Amino acid sequence: MTEQGELSPPLIWLKAFEAAARHASFTLASQELGLTQAAVSQQIKALEGRLGARLFHRRQRGVALTAEGAAYLPHIQQAFASLGRSTQELFGRRSRQTMTILSPISFAALWLAPRLPLLERETDGLGIDITTMHLPDAYEATDAAFDIRFGLSDWPGRTAYRLTSERLTPVAAPGALKARAKQAADIWRRLPLLTVRGAREMWPDWFALAGEPPRGVARYRFDSFIAAMSAAEAGAGILLGSRPLIDAALRRKTLVRLSDFELQSAAGHFLTHAAGRPLSPAQAAFLAALTRAAAQETATPLV
């Protein structure tokens, strides 16, 4: 029994077969492939030997497919077409400039994604790959052109451009408040607290600076802000919401503020790249567009 690996012929033989079948001529196939007519004939003869079947009738003027050759041809053509599509999908985009951005998932979904139409208009022709991450170690394992980091801009070896300045304010779903309307004045004790592990776990600071009676530990803790925000919109409790990430939800009124007090933070989101690395014109245009959009939004208060 012949092993499958032994039967599978080299691609160069299959290309010769497909071209000769399409042209009904070894000579025309050789011109297309940049080979001699003798080389095409030899490759097809080798293919026939491998398959144990005759694929062409040789005639004085050209060639004609045998029944076996006619049955084999559409499979070869489909295989080449599939290979061409896969190659284009995976690597064709590299014929234009592409750029990868690494971002926390919450920022990518809540801040960056809504601004992509603006970026498209201002960075025409630039392909943008957005990769999301959860753990800080991901920053060290990527060669992304830019990454988006949350903090105080103190990252050695990185040039940072501020995109947001975080302000924290308590928010909840309107439905959750309506269900407890009789206890509206005592809402802090009636709804569970939601929090996000890490830099945004700041409920004690908020209560202290806002002059509100303190609460115990949060009942529900999440590893991403977007998950905590979804829980708040579903009525699960009160979230110390990060502006501007919650601004769209406030406009949609899926979340409402419970206090006018905002805890100002020096932390924020920054677009960063390796210090000293030159930017391509397209990357520089992207950087300018994104920082300009951020600056315009900062200057426009939430209505």
Phi and psi restraints in degrees (value plus and minus 20) as a CYANA .aco file:
   2 THR   PHI    -100.5   -60.5
   2 THR   PSI     110.6   150.6
   3 GLU   PHI     -89.3   -49.3
   3 GLU   PSI     128.5   168.5
   4 GLN   PHI     -80.0   -40.0
   4 GLN   PSI     -60.6   -20.6
   5 GLY   PHI     -84.2   -44.2
   5 GLY   PSI     -51.6   -11.6
   6 GLU   PHI     -94.5   -54.5
   6 GLU   PSI     -50.3   -10.3
   7 LEU   PHI    -100.4   -60.4
   7 LEU   PSI     -53.4   -13.4
   8 SER   PHI     -82.6   -42.6
   8 SER   PSI     100.7   140.7
   9 PRO   PHI    -104.9   -64.9
   9 PRO   PSI     140.1   180.1
  10 PRO   PHI     -82.0   -42.0
  10 PRO   PSI     128.6   168.6
  11 LEU   PHI     -80.6   -40.6
  11 LEU   PSI     -52.9   -12.9
  12 ILE   PHI     -84.9   -44.9
  12 ILE   PSI     -52.9   -12.9
  13 TRP   PHI     -88.6   -48.6
  13 TRP   PSI     -60.7   -20.7
  14 LEU   PHI     -87.3   -47.3
  14 LEU   PSI     -57.0   -17.0
  15 LYS   PHI     -84.3   -44.3
  15 LYS   PSI     -60.8   -20.8
  16 ALA   PHI     -83.0   -43.0
  16 ALA   PSI     -63.7   -23.7
  17 PHE   PHI     -81.9   -41.9
  17 PHE   PSI     -67.5   -27.5
  18 GLU   PHI     -83.6   -43.6
  18 GLU   PSI     -64.0   -24.0
  19 ALA   PHI     -85.4   -45.4
  19 ALA   PSI     -62.6   -22.6
  20 ALA   PHI     -84.7   -44.7
  20 ALA   PSI     -58.9   -18.9
  21 ALA   PHI     -87.5   -47.5
  21 ALA   PSI     -60.7   -20.7
  22 ARG   PHI     -86.2   -46.2
  22 ARG   PSI     -59.5   -19.5
  23 HIS   PHI    -109.9   -69.9
  23 HIS   PSI     -33.5     6.5
  24 ALA   PHI      34.4    74.4
  24 ALA   PSI      18.2    58.2
  25 SER   PHI    -182.8  -142.8
  25 SER   PSI     109.5   149.5
  26 PHE   PHI     -90.6   -50.6
  26 PHE   PSI     -53.5   -13.5
  27 THR   PHI     -86.2   -46.2
  27 THR   PSI     -67.4   -27.4
  28 LEU   PHI     -87.1   -47.1
  28 LEU   PSI     -54.9   -14.9
  29 ALA   PHI     -84.2   -44.2
  29 ALA   PSI     -60.0   -20.0
  30 SER   PHI     -85.1   -45.1
  30 SER   PSI     -56.2   -16.2
  31 GLN   PHI     -87.4   -47.4
  31 GLN   PSI     -59.5   -19.5
  32 GLU   PHI     -85.8   -45.8
  32 GLU   PSI     -60.8   -20.8
  33 LEU   PHI    -108.0   -68.0
  33 LEU   PSI     -27.0    13.0
  34 GLY   PHI      51.5    91.5
  34 GLY   PSI      12.4    52.4
  35 LEU   PHI    -140.5  -100.5
  35 LEU   PSI     149.8   189.8
  36 THR   PHI     -99.7   -59.7
  36 THR   PSI     139.0   179.0
  37 GLN   PHI     -82.4   -42.4
  37 GLN   PSI     -55.1   -15.1
  38 ALA   PHI     -85.9   -45.9
  38 ALA   PSI     -57.2   -17.2
  39 ALA   PHI     -86.6   -46.6
  39 ALA   PSI     -61.7   -21.7
  40 VAL   PHI     -83.5   -43.5
  40 VAL   PSI     -65.0   -25.0
  41 SER   PHI     -80.5   -40.5
  41 SER   PSI     -60.9   -20.9
  42 GLN   PHI     -87.1   -47.1
  42 GLN   PSI     -60.2   -20.2
  43 GLN   PHI     -86.2   -46.2
  43 GLN   PSI     -60.4   -20.4
  44 ILE   PHI     -88.2   -48.2
  44 ILE   PSI     -58.5   -18.5
  45 LYS   PHI     -82.5   -42.5
  45 LYS   PSI     -59.1   -19.1
  46 ALA   PHI     -86.1   -46.1
  46 ALA   PSI     -59.2   -19.2
  47 LEU   PHI     -82.5   -42.5
  47 LEU   PSI     -65.1   -25.1
  48 GLU   PHI     -81.6   -41.6
  48 GLU   PSI     -59.4   -19.4
  49 GLY   PHI     -83.9   -43.9
  49 GLY   PSI     -60.3   -20.3
  50 ARG   PHI     -85.1   -45.1
  50 ARG   PSI     -61.4   -21.4
  51 LEU   PHI    -102.5   -62.5
  51 LEU   PSI     -39.3     0.7
  52 GLY   PHI      50.5    90.5
  52 GLY   PSI      11.2    51.2
  53 ALA   PHI    -167.9  -127.9
  53 ALA   PSI     127.1   167.1
  54 ARG   PHI    -107.2   -67.2
  54 ARG   PSI     110.4   150.4
  55 LEU   PHI    -123.1   -83.1
  55 LEU   PSI     -43.9    -3.9
  56 PHE   PHI    -151.4  -111.4
  56 PHE   PSI     127.1   167.1
  57 HIS   PHI    -113.1   -73.1
  57 HIS   PSI     101.9   141.9
  58 ARG   PHI    -104.2   -64.2
  58 ARG   PSI     108.3   148.3
  59 ARG   PHI    -147.4  -107.4
  59 ARG   PSI     149.3   189.3
  60 GLN   PHI     -83.1   -43.1
  60 GLN   PSI     -56.8   -16.8
  61 ARG   PHI    -137.5   -97.5
  61 ARG   PSI      71.6   111.6
  62 GLY   PHI      63.9   103.9
  62 GLY   PSI    -185.6  -145.6
  63 VAL   PHI    -155.4  -115.4
  63 VAL   PSI     141.6   181.6
  64 ALA   PHI    -155.7  -115.7
  64 ALA   PSI     125.0   165.0
  65 LEU   PHI     -89.9   -49.9
  65 LEU   PSI     121.1   161.1
  66 THR   PHI     -98.8   -58.8
  66 THR   PSI     155.7   195.7
  67 ALA   PHI     -80.6   -40.6
  67 ALA   PSI     -61.1   -21.1
  68 GLU   PHI     -85.4   -45.4
  68 GLU   PSI     -60.9   -20.9
  69 GLY   PHI     -84.5   -44.5
  69 GLY   PSI     -61.8   -21.8
  70 ALA   PHI     -84.9   -44.9
  70 ALA   PSI     -54.7   -14.7
  71 ALA   PHI     -92.8   -52.8
  71 ALA   PSI     -53.0   -13.0
  72 TYR   PHI     -98.3   -58.3
  72 TYR   PSI     -53.5   -13.5
  73 LEU   PHI     -76.7   -36.7
  73 LEU   PSI     -70.1   -30.1
  74 PRO   PHI     -82.3   -42.3
  74 PRO   PSI     -50.5   -10.5
  75 HIS   PHI     -87.6   -47.6
  75 HIS   PSI     -59.9   -19.9
  76 ILE   PHI     -87.2   -47.2
  76 ILE   PSI     -62.7   -22.7
  77 GLN   PHI     -85.4   -45.4
  77 GLN   PSI     -59.9   -19.9
  78 GLN   PHI     -84.4   -44.4
  78 GLN   PSI     -58.9   -18.9
  79 ALA   PHI     -84.6   -44.6
  79 ALA   PSI     -63.6   -23.6
  80 PHE   PHI     -84.8   -44.8
  80 PHE   PSI     -59.0   -19.0
  81 ALA   PHI     -84.7   -44.7
  81 ALA   PSI     -61.9   -21.9
  82 SER   PHI     -83.4   -43.4
  82 SER   PSI     -62.1   -22.1
  83 LEU   PHI     -82.9   -42.9
  83 LEU   PSI     -60.4   -20.4
  84 GLY   PHI     -84.4   -44.4
  84 GLY   PSI     -62.0   -22.0
  85 ARG   PHI     -84.5   -44.5
  85 ARG   PSI     -64.1   -24.1
  86 SER   PHI     -82.5   -42.5
  86 SER   PSI     -61.1   -21.1
  87 THR   PHI     -83.6   -43.6
  87 THR   PSI     -61.4   -21.4
  88 GLN   PHI     -86.0   -46.0
  88 GLN   PSI     -64.0   -24.0
  89 GLU   PHI     -83.9   -43.9
  89 GLU   PSI     -59.0   -19.0
  90 LEU   PHI    -104.7   -64.7
  90 LEU   PSI     -56.0   -16.0
  91 PHE   PHI    -144.7  -104.7
  91 PHE   PSI     -31.5     8.5
  92 GLY   PHI     -84.0   -44.0
  92 GLY   PSI     -51.3   -11.3
  93 ARG   PHI     -81.9   -41.9
  93 ARG   PSI     -38.0     2.0
  94 ARG   PHI     -95.3   -55.3
  94 ARG   PSI     -28.7    11.3
  95 SER   PHI     -91.5   -51.5
  95 SER   PSI     -37.1     2.9
  96 ARG   PHI    -134.1   -94.1
  96 ARG   PSI     148.1   188.1
  97 GLN   PHI     -93.0   -53.0
  97 GLN   PSI     113.8   153.8
  98 THR   PHI    -145.6  -105.6
  98 THR   PSI     136.6   176.6
  99 MET   PHI    -165.4  -125.4
  99 MET   PSI     117.7   157.7
 100 THR   PHI    -126.0   -86.0
 100 THR   PSI     115.7   155.7
 101 ILE   PHI    -139.8   -99.8
 101 ILE   PSI     108.9   148.9
 102 LEU   PHI    -120.9   -80.9
 102 LEU   PSI     108.6   148.6
 103 SER   PHI    -165.5  -125.5
 103 SER   PSI     126.9   166.9
 104 PRO   PHI     -77.0   -37.0
 104 PRO   PSI     123.4   163.4
 105 ILE   PHI     -82.3   -42.3
 105 ILE   PSI     -57.1   -17.1
 106 SER   PHI     -84.6   -44.6
 106 SER   PSI     -63.6   -23.6
 107 PHE   PHI     -86.8   -46.8
 107 PHE   PSI     -61.7   -21.7
 108 ALA   PHI     -80.3   -40.3
 108 ALA   PSI     -62.4   -22.4
 109 ALA   PHI     -98.1   -58.1
 109 ALA   PSI     -60.9   -20.9
 110 LEU   PHI    -113.8   -73.8
 110 LEU   PSI     -44.3    -4.3
 111 TRP   PHI    -138.5   -98.5
 111 TRP   PSI     -69.9   -29.9
 112 LEU   PHI     -93.3   -53.3
 112 LEU   PSI     -67.6   -27.6
 113 ALA   PHI     -75.9   -35.9
 113 ALA   PSI     -64.2   -24.2
 114 PRO   PHI     -84.3   -44.3
 114 PRO   PSI     -35.9     4.1
 115 ARG   PHI    -118.9   -78.9
 115 ARG   PSI     -19.6    20.4
 116 LEU   PHI     -82.4   -42.4
 116 LEU   PSI     -57.1   -17.1
 117 PRO   PHI     -77.9   -37.9
 117 PRO   PSI     -59.9   -19.9
 118 LEU   PHI     -84.6   -44.6
 118 LEU   PSI     -63.3   -23.3
 119 LEU   PHI     -84.1   -44.1
 119 LEU   PSI     -56.0   -16.0
 120 GLU   PHI     -82.9   -42.9
 120 GLU   PSI     -60.8   -20.8
 121 ARG   PHI     -85.7   -45.7
 121 ARG   PSI     -53.0   -13.0
 122 GLU   PHI    -116.9   -76.9
 122 GLU   PSI     -29.8    10.2
 123 THR   PHI    -151.2  -111.2
 123 THR   PSI      32.5    72.5
 124 ASP   PHI     -77.0   -37.0
 124 ASP   PSI     111.4   151.4
 125 GLY   PHI      71.3   111.3
 125 GLY   PSI     -28.2    11.8
 126 LEU   PHI    -113.2   -73.2
 126 LEU   PSI     102.7   142.7
 127 GLY   PHI    -102.7   -62.7
 127 GLY   PSI     114.1   154.1
 128 ILE   PHI    -140.6  -100.6
 128 ILE   PSI      99.0   139.0
 129 ASP   PHI    -121.7   -81.7
 129 ASP   PSI     101.0   141.0
 130 ILE   PHI    -126.2   -86.2
 130 ILE   PSI      98.4   138.4
 131 THR   PHI    -132.4   -92.4
 131 THR   PSI     108.1   148.1
 132 THR   PHI    -119.8   -79.8
 132 THR   PSI     135.8   175.8
 133 MET   PHI    -165.1  -125.1
 133 MET   PSI     140.2   180.2
 134 HIS   PHI    -134.7   -94.7
 134 HIS   PSI     -60.4   -20.4
 135 LEU   PHI    -123.4   -83.4
 135 LEU   PSI     122.5   162.5
 136 PRO   PHI     -77.5   -37.5
 136 PRO   PSI     -48.5    -8.5
 137 ASP   PHI     -80.2   -40.2
 137 ASP   PSI     -42.1    -2.1
 138 ALA   PHI     -83.0   -43.0
 138 ALA   PSI     -46.9    -6.9
 139 TYR   PHI     -86.1   -46.1
 139 TYR   PSI     -49.8    -9.8
 140 GLU   PHI    -104.7   -64.7
 140 GLU   PSI     -31.1     8.9
 141 ALA   PHI    -131.8   -91.8
 141 ALA   PSI       8.1    48.1
 142 THR   PHI    -155.6  -115.6
 142 THR   PSI     134.5   174.5
 143 ASP   PHI    -135.1   -95.1
 143 ASP   PSI      12.1    52.1
 144 ALA   PHI     -80.3   -40.3
 144 ALA   PSI     125.5   165.5
 145 ALA   PHI     -82.4   -42.4
 145 ALA   PSI     -60.9   -20.9
 146 PHE   PHI    -153.5  -113.5
 146 PHE   PSI     132.2   172.2
 147 ASP   PHI    -154.6  -114.6
 147 ASP   PSI     136.5   176.5
 148 ILE   PHI    -130.3   -90.3
 148 ILE   PSI     103.4   143.4
 149 ARG   PHI    -143.7  -103.7
 149 ARG   PSI     129.5   169.5
 150 PHE   PHI    -127.7   -87.7
 150 PHE   PSI     109.5   149.5
 151 GLY   PHI     141.4   181.4
 151 GLY   PSI    -165.8  -125.8
 152 LEU   PHI    -132.3   -92.3
 152 LEU   PSI      -5.7    34.3
 153 SER   PHI      50.9    90.9
 153 SER   PSI       2.2    42.2
 154 ASP   PHI    -123.8   -83.8
 154 ASP   PSI      44.6    84.6
 155 TRP   PHI    -132.1   -92.1
 155 TRP   PSI      89.1   129.1
 156 PRO   PHI     -78.1   -38.1
 156 PRO   PSI     117.8   157.8
 157 GLY   PHI      58.5    98.5
 157 GLY   PSI     -12.3    27.7
 158 ARG   PHI    -142.3  -102.3
 158 ARG   PSI     120.0   160.0
 159 THR   PHI    -115.6   -75.6
 159 THR   PSI     106.6   146.6
 160 ALA   PHI    -140.1  -100.1
 160 ALA   PSI     121.9   161.9
 161 TYR   PHI    -145.7  -105.7
 161 TYR   PSI     102.0   142.0
 162 ARG   PHI     -89.5   -49.5
 162 ARG   PSI     115.2   155.2
 163 LEU   PHI    -130.5   -90.5
 163 LEU   PSI     -58.6   -18.6
 164 THR   PHI    -157.4  -117.4
 164 THR   PSI     136.4   176.4
 165 SER   PHI    -140.0  -100.0
 165 SER   PSI     100.3   140.3
 166 GLU   PHI     -97.5   -57.5
 166 GLU   PSI     116.4   156.4
 167 ARG   PHI    -148.6  -108.6
 167 ARG   PSI     111.2   151.2
 168 LEU   PHI    -126.3   -86.3
 168 LEU   PSI     110.4   150.4
 169 THR   PHI    -165.8  -125.8
 169 THR   PSI     121.6   161.6
 170 PRO   PHI     -93.9   -53.9
 170 PRO   PSI     116.4   156.4
 171 VAL   PHI    -159.4  -119.4
 171 VAL   PSI     137.5   177.5
 172 ALA   PHI    -174.0  -134.0
 172 ALA   PSI     147.8   187.8
 173 ALA   PHI     -95.2   -55.2
 173 ALA   PSI     119.2   159.2
 174 PRO   PHI     -75.1   -35.1
 174 PRO   PSI     -58.1   -18.1
 175 GLY   PHI     -83.2   -43.2
 175 GLY   PSI     -56.5   -16.5
 176 ALA   PHI     -85.9   -45.9
 176 ALA   PSI     -55.0   -15.0
 177 LEU   PHI     -93.9   -53.9
 177 LEU   PSI     -59.2   -19.2
 178 LYS   PHI     -83.2   -43.2
 178 LYS   PSI     -58.6   -18.6
 179 ALA   PHI     -85.0   -45.0
 179 ALA   PSI     -40.9    -0.9
 180 ARG   PHI    -139.3   -99.3
 180 ARG   PSI      13.9    53.9
 181 ALA   PHI     -79.0   -39.0
 181 ALA   PSI     -54.0   -14.0
 182 LYS   PHI     -88.4   -48.4
 182 LYS   PSI     -42.2    -2.2
 183 GLN   PHI    -128.9   -88.9
 183 GLN   PSI       6.9    46.9
 184 ALA   PHI     -76.0   -36.0
 184 ALA   PSI     -58.1   -18.1
 185 ALA   PHI     -90.6   -50.6
 185 ALA   PSI     -37.8     2.2
 186 ASP   PHI    -135.3   -95.3
 186 ASP   PSI      10.2    50.2
 187 ILE   PHI     -82.5   -42.5
 187 ILE   PSI     -48.8    -8.8
 188 TRP   PHI     -84.1   -44.1
 188 TRP   PSI     -45.3    -5.3
 189 ARG   PHI    -118.6   -78.6
 189 ARG   PSI     -25.0    15.0
 190 ARG   PHI    -123.0   -83.0
 190 ARG   PSI     -38.4     1.6
 191 LEU   PHI    -136.5   -96.5
 191 LEU   PSI     120.4   160.4
 192 PRO   PHI     -84.4   -44.4
 192 PRO   PSI     131.3   171.3
 193 LEU   PHI    -111.6   -71.6
 193 LEU   PSI     119.0   159.0
 194 LEU   PHI    -130.7   -90.7
 194 LEU   PSI     125.5   165.5
 195 THR   PHI    -166.9  -126.9
 195 THR   PSI     145.7   185.7
 196 VAL   PHI    -137.0   -97.0
 196 VAL   PSI     110.6   150.6
 197 ARG   PHI     -82.7   -42.7
 197 ARG   PSI     120.7   160.7
 198 GLY   PHI      87.4   127.4
 198 GLY   PSI    -160.1  -120.1
 199 ALA   PHI     -85.4   -45.4
 199 ALA   PSI     -41.4    -1.4
 200 ARG   PHI    -116.5   -76.5
 200 ARG   PSI      -9.8    30.2
 201 GLU   PHI    -104.8   -64.8
 201 GLU   PSI      52.0    92.0
 202 MET   PHI    -145.1  -105.1
 202 MET   PSI       6.4    46.4
 203 TRP   PHI     -77.3   -37.3
 203 TRP   PSI     -65.6   -25.6
 204 PRO   PHI     -77.9   -37.9
 204 PRO   PSI     -60.1   -20.1
 205 ASP   PHI     -84.2   -44.2
 205 ASP   PSI     -61.5   -21.5
 206 TRP   PHI     -84.2   -44.2
 206 TRP   PSI     -68.4   -28.4
 207 PHE   PHI     -79.6   -39.6
 207 PHE   PSI     -61.6   -21.6
 208 ALA   PHI     -84.9   -44.9
 208 ALA   PSI     -64.8   -24.8
 209 LEU   PHI    -100.1   -60.1
 209 LEU   PSI     -45.8    -5.8
 210 ALA   PHI    -104.5   -64.5
 210 ALA   PSI     -30.4     9.6
 211 GLY   PHI      53.9    93.9
 211 GLY   PSI       4.5    44.5
 212 GLU   PHI    -116.9   -76.9
 212 GLU   PSI     131.6   171.6
 213 PRO   PHI     -79.5   -39.5
 213 PRO   PSI     112.6   152.6
 214 PRO   PHI     -90.2   -50.2
 214 PRO   PSI     133.3   173.3
 215 ARG   PHI    -133.4   -93.4
 215 ARG   PSI     146.0   186.0
 216 GLY   PHI     -94.3   -54.3
 216 GLY   PSI    -182.1  -142.1
 217 VAL   PHI     -86.2   -46.2
 217 VAL   PSI     133.6   173.6
 218 ALA   PHI     -85.1   -45.1
 218 ALA   PSI     125.3   165.3
 219 ARG   PHI     -97.8   -57.8
 219 ARG   PSI     -58.2   -18.2
 220 TYR   PHI    -140.6  -100.6
 220 TYR   PSI     110.2   150.2
 221 ARG   PHI    -140.9  -100.9
 221 ARG   PSI     120.7   160.7
 222 PHE   PHI    -146.0  -106.0
 222 PHE   PSI     136.4   176.4
 223 ASP   PHI    -115.4   -75.4
 223 ASP   PSI     -19.6    20.4
 224 SER   PHI    -165.0  -125.0
 224 SER   PSI     127.3   167.3
 225 PHE   PHI     -85.5   -45.5
 225 PHE   PSI     -58.2   -18.2
 226 ILE   PHI     -84.6   -44.6
 226 ILE   PSI     -53.5   -13.5
 227 ALA   PHI     -88.9   -48.9
 227 ALA   PSI     -62.4   -22.4
 228 ALA   PHI     -83.6   -43.6
 228 ALA   PSI     -59.2   -19.2
 229 MET   PHI     -85.7   -45.7
 229 MET   PSI     -59.8   -19.8
 230 SER   PHI     -81.8   -41.8
 230 SER   PSI     -59.7   -19.7
 231 ALA   PHI     -84.4   -44.4
 231 ALA   PSI     -61.2   -21.2
 232 ALA   PHI     -83.4   -43.4
 232 ALA   PSI     -63.7   -23.7
 233 GLU   PHI     -83.5   -43.5
 233 GLU   PSI     -48.3    -8.3
 234 ALA   PHI    -100.9   -60.9
 234 ALA   PSI     -22.6    17.4
 235 GLY   PHI      70.4   110.4
 235 GLY   PSI      -3.3    36.7
 236 ALA   PHI     -95.5   -55.5
 236 ALA   PSI     -39.3     0.7
 237 GLY   PHI     143.7   183.7
 237 GLY   PSI    -183.0  -143.0
 238 ILE   PHI    -122.2   -82.2
 238 ILE   PSI     109.9   149.9
 239 LEU   PHI    -129.6   -89.6
 239 LEU   PSI     118.4   158.4
 240 LEU   PHI    -100.3   -60.3
 240 LEU   PSI      72.0   112.0
 241 GLY   PHI     -96.6   -56.6
 241 GLY   PSI     121.9   161.9
 242 SER   PHI    -116.2   -76.2
 242 SER   PSI      94.2   134.2
 243 ARG   PHI    -111.0   -71.0
 243 ARG   PSI     117.3   157.3
 244 PRO   PHI    -115.0   -75.0
 244 PRO   PSI      -9.9    30.1
 245 LEU   PHI     -83.3   -43.3
 245 LEU   PSI     -48.8    -8.8
 246 ILE   PHI    -113.5   -73.5
 246 ILE   PSI     -21.1    18.9
 247 ASP   PHI     -79.9   -39.9
 247 ASP   PSI     -60.2   -20.2
 248 ALA   PHI     -83.9   -43.9
 248 ALA   PSI     -59.2   -19.2
 249 ALA   PHI     -86.4   -46.4
 249 ALA   PSI     -55.9   -15.9
 250 LEU   PHI     -85.3   -45.3
 250 LEU   PSI     -59.2   -19.2
 251 ARG   PHI     -87.6   -47.6
 251 ARG   PSI     -57.8   -17.8
 252 ARG   PHI     -94.9   -54.9
 252 ARG   PSI     -34.3     5.7
 253 LYS   PHI      45.1    85.1
 253 LYS   PSI       7.6    47.6
 254 THR   PHI    -102.1   -62.1
 254 THR   PSI     -35.9     4.1
 255 LEU   PHI    -152.6  -112.6
 255 LEU   PSI     128.2   168.2
 256 VAL   PHI    -150.3  -110.3
 256 VAL   PSI     131.3   171.3
 257 ARG   PHI    -100.4   -60.4
 257 ARG   PSI     123.6   163.6
 258 LEU   PHI    -123.0   -83.0
 258 LEU   PSI     -25.1    14.9
 259 SER   PHI    -176.4  -136.4
 259 SER   PSI     129.5   169.5
 260 ASP   PHI    -101.6   -61.6
 260 ASP   PSI     -31.5     8.5
 261 PHE   PHI     -99.2   -59.2
 261 PHE   PSI     111.0   151.0
 262 GLU   PHI    -139.2   -99.2
 262 GLU   PSI     110.1   150.1
 263 LEU   PHI    -103.0   -63.0
 263 LEU   PSI      87.6   127.6
 264 GLN   PHI     -93.6   -53.6
 264 GLN   PSI     120.3   160.3
 265 SER   PHI    -149.2  -109.2
 265 SER   PSI     123.4   163.4
 266 ALA   PHI     -95.2   -55.2
 266 ALA   PSI     -35.0     5.0
 267 ALA   PHI     -96.4   -56.4
 267 ALA   PSI     142.6   182.6
 268 GLY   PHI    -196.7  -156.7
 268 GLY   PSI    -195.7  -155.7
 269 HIS   PHI    -116.2   -76.2
 269 HIS   PSI     117.0   157.0
 270 PHE   PHI    -148.2  -108.2
 270 PHE   PSI     119.5   159.5
 271 LEU   PHI    -107.8   -67.8
 271 LEU   PSI     106.1   146.1
 272 THR   PHI    -150.3  -110.3
 272 THR   PSI     136.8   176.8
 273 HIS   PHI    -166.0  -126.0
 273 HIS   PSI     146.3   186.3
 274 ALA   PHI     -80.0   -40.0
 274 ALA   PSI     111.0   151.0
 275 ALA   PHI     -82.2   -42.2
 275 ALA   PSI     115.2   155.2
 276 GLY   PHI      63.9   103.9
 276 GLY   PSI     -25.2    14.8
 277 ARG   PHI    -101.7   -61.7
 277 ARG   PSI     104.8   144.8
 278 PRO   PHI     -88.5   -48.5
 278 PRO   PSI     123.4   163.4
 279 LEU   PHI    -118.7   -78.7
 279 LEU   PSI     122.8   162.8
 280 SER   PHI     -90.4   -50.4
 280 SER   PSI     141.8   181.8
 281 PRO   PHI     -75.2   -35.2
 281 PRO   PSI     -59.5   -19.5
 282 ALA   PHI     -87.5   -47.5
 282 ALA   PSI     -60.1   -20.1
 283 GLN   PHI     -86.8   -46.8
 283 GLN   PSI     -59.5   -19.5
 284 ALA   PHI     -84.1   -44.1
 284 ALA   PSI     -58.0   -18.0
 285 ALA   PHI     -85.0   -45.0
 285 ALA   PSI     -60.2   -20.2
 286 PHE   PHI     -82.7   -42.7
 286 PHE   PSI     -66.8   -26.8
 287 LEU   PHI     -78.4   -38.4
 287 LEU   PSI     -65.7   -25.7
 288 ALA   PHI     -84.3   -44.3
 288 ALA   PSI     -61.8   -21.8
 289 ALA   PHI     -85.2   -45.2
 289 ALA   PSI     -62.8   -22.8
 290 LEU   PHI     -89.7   -49.7
 290 LEU   PSI     -64.4   -24.4
 291 THR   PHI     -88.4   -48.4
 291 THR   PSI     -52.5   -12.5
 292 ARG   PHI     -87.0   -47.0
 292 ARG   PSI     -63.1   -23.1
 293 ALA   PHI     -81.4   -41.4
 293 ALA   PSI     -60.0   -20.0
 294 ALA   PHI     -85.6   -45.6
 294 ALA   PSI     -61.8   -21.8
 295 ALA   PHI     -86.3   -46.3
 295 ALA   PSI     -59.7   -19.7
 296 GLN   PHI     -85.2   -45.2
 296 GLN   PSI     -58.8   -18.8
 297 GLU   PHI     -89.4   -49.4
 297 GLU   PSI     -59.0   -19.0
 298 THR   PHI     -80.6   -40.6
 298 THR   PSI     -55.2   -15.2
 299 ALA   PHI     -98.8   -58.8
 299 ALA   PSI     -32.0     8.0
 300 THR   PHI    -127.4   -87.4
 300 THR   PSI      91.0   131.0
 301 PRO   PHI     -90.5   -50.5
 301 PRO   PSI     137.1   177.1
 302 LEU   PHI     -92.2   -52.2
 302 LEU   PSI     109.7   149.7
